């Protein structure tokens, strides 16, 4: 699990190009929700972020983690994938709206 959260943190790297930022952020959100759907508790996800991520990236990941845990655990592989995909799109659109003022 720690590796998936680290992947999410790296996806939010400050080196991401501005036009790719929202895609990177939604990929991080996808990883967070994937871990959430495996049953890992929020406290552990937050601790991993605290140990592996700094600055604005950590702040954003904490917000994404908090949001992920407002969603219930899905049952079945297909339902889990739908929740993960929906969460990914949710954060992509949220980011695009914030950065570009549309959607």
C-alpha positions in Angstrom: 0.0 0.0 0.0 2.8 2.4 0.8 4.1 2.1 -2.7 0.8 3.0 -4.2 0.5 6.2 -2.1 4.1 7.0 -3.0 3.1 6.7 -6.7 0.3 9.1 -6.0 2.7 11.5 -4.4 5.1 11.3 -7.3 2.2 11.9 -9.7 1.8 15.3 -8.1 5.4 16.2 -8.6 6.1 19.9 -8.9 7.9 19.2 -12.1 4.7 18.3 -13.9 3.9 20.6 -16.8 1.0 22.9 -16.1 -1.1 21.4 -18.9 -0.4 17.9 -17.5 -1.0 18.8 -13.9 -4.7 17.9 -13.8 -4.0 14.5 -15.4 -1.3 13.9 -12.9 -3.5 14.9 -10.0 -6.4 12.7 -11.2 -3.9 9.8 -11.4 -2.9 10.4 -7.8 -6.6 10.5 -6.9 -7.1 7.2 -8.7 -4.2 5.6 -6.7 -5.7 7.0 -3.4 -9.1 5.6 -4.2 -7.6 2.2 -5.2 -5.9 2.0 -1.9 -9.1 3.1 -0.1 -11.1 0.3 -2.0 -8.6 -2.3 -0.7 -9.7 -1.5 2.8 -6.6 0.5 4.1 -7.7 3.0 6.7 -7.4 6.7 6.3 -5.0 7.2 9.2 -2.5 4.9 7.5 -2.8 6.7 4.2 -2.2 10.1 5.9 0.8 8.7 7.8 2.3 7.4 4.6 1.8 10.8 2.9 3.4 12.5 5.9 6.5 10.2 5.6 6.9 10.5 1.8 5.5 13.8 0.5 6.1 17.5 1.3 4.7 20.9 0.7 1.7 21.5 -1.5 1.7 18.0 -2.9 1.2 16.6 0.6 -1.6 19.1 1.3 -3.4 18.2 -1.8 -3.0 14.4 -1.1 -4.4 14.9 2.4 -7.5 16.6 0.8 -7.9 13.8 -1.7 -7.6 11.2 1.0 -10.2 12.9 3.1 -12.5 13.0 0.1 -11.9 9.3 -0.8 -13.0 8.2 2.7 -16.4 9.9 2.1 -17.1 7.1 -0.4 -18.2 3.7 0.9 -16.2 0.6 0.1 -17.6 -1.0 -3.0 -18.4 -4.7 -3.2 -17.0 -6.7 -6.1 -14.2 -6.0 -8.5 -16.4 -4.3 -11.1 -18.1 -1.9 -8.6 -14.7 -1.0 -7.1 -13.4 -0.1 -10.6 -16.4 2.1 -11.2 -15.8 3.9 -8.0 -12.1 4.3 -8.7 -12.8 5.6 -12.2 -15.5 8.0 -11.0 -13.2 9.4 -8.4 -10.4 9.9 -11.0 -12.8 11.8 -13.2 -14.2 13.8 -10.3 -10.7 15.1 -9.4 -9.8 15.7 -13.1 -12.8 17.9 -13.6 -12.4 19.6 -10.2 -8.8 20.5 -11.1 -9.6 21.7 -14.6 -12.3 23.9 -13.3 -9.9 25.4 -10.6 -7.0 25.9 -13.1 -8.9 27.0 -16.2 -12.2 28.3 -15.0 -14.3 25.9 -17.1 -16.5 22.8 -16.6 
